[in-house]
Amino acid sequence: MRKPYQLRILKDHDNAVRLELWQMPYNASSQTENTQKVGSLRGLPLTACHSGVTEVLRQEGQPPSVLSRPHGEMVELTEDAGIYLALLFRLIRPLKRLDRIQNVVQGLARMTPDERQYFFARIQYPRKGRYMERALRLWLGEE
């Protein structure tokens, strides 16, 4: 099975863990030249959604302890897992309140893979994707 996403576990400048999600090109001939960064996460938002990230890693067959060793390690992810993490990273990164972050994590977990793929495609739409991102954040993060 093809795994088009990579989760990179890095060490930040203050020795904190930072996660970066990258999307690989679909054609195998140019594996490195068209690699695209989808999002990154660190700090309080990463700590607040740690359980959601470890659940995705567990479903992908990775041990949750992979997040505790930031040595530039790369974890390959399937399309469903990559889209889930991409939405998670993009939606919770600007949030500050823990209850809203947890609501977004729970709301994304309740969605079907098809719904997540639809919303991810809408967020990627040029110029208007930010509006959909904001609407999703309000919809999922409500109290």
Secondary structure, DSSP 8 states (H G I E B T S, - for coil): ----EEEEEEE-TTS-EEEEEEE--SSGGGTTTT-EEEEEEESHHHHHTHHHHHHHHHHTT--GGGGG--SSEEEEE-HHHHHHHHHHHHHHTT---HHHHHHHHHHHHHS-HHHHHHHHHHHTSTTTHHHHHHHHHHHHS--
